[in-house]
């Protein structure tokens, strides 16, 4: 019973303190946006620079032989797998036998 009263007291105390806490000032303040005049003026562009790390970008044209790509593995279609399972399940001879004894 003491724990219930202590818990209730702590909850009520925190509720009382939270209601008396300082709140933000509610007066309206206009927003002032900084003026960036340099962005709107015409000026020379910067010098070109690479984004790559000291490496040279190279590319090549041509065809890759099929033997370089590796072999394609054959996968059994899902429908064939389902038919095989259905056939295997139908061939099972273990079926429940209903026996009535009086």
C-alpha angles and dihedrals in degrees: 000000000000091000091054091052092046091050091047091048092051092049093049092046093052090047091052093048093047092054093052096047121118115267131204118275109266098207114119118248122194118238114243115204117204116243115237105187094165092067093059098047127090114251139155119282121249124258116275114260133181123244094206123095105250090298126123118239111228134174136178138202127221145082127291116225113244090235090064092058096059132237124306113238115228115231123193112244116251093240091057090049091051092049091050092051091047091050092047091049092049092052094059111114095195102103129154116264118209111222122185118196125187 
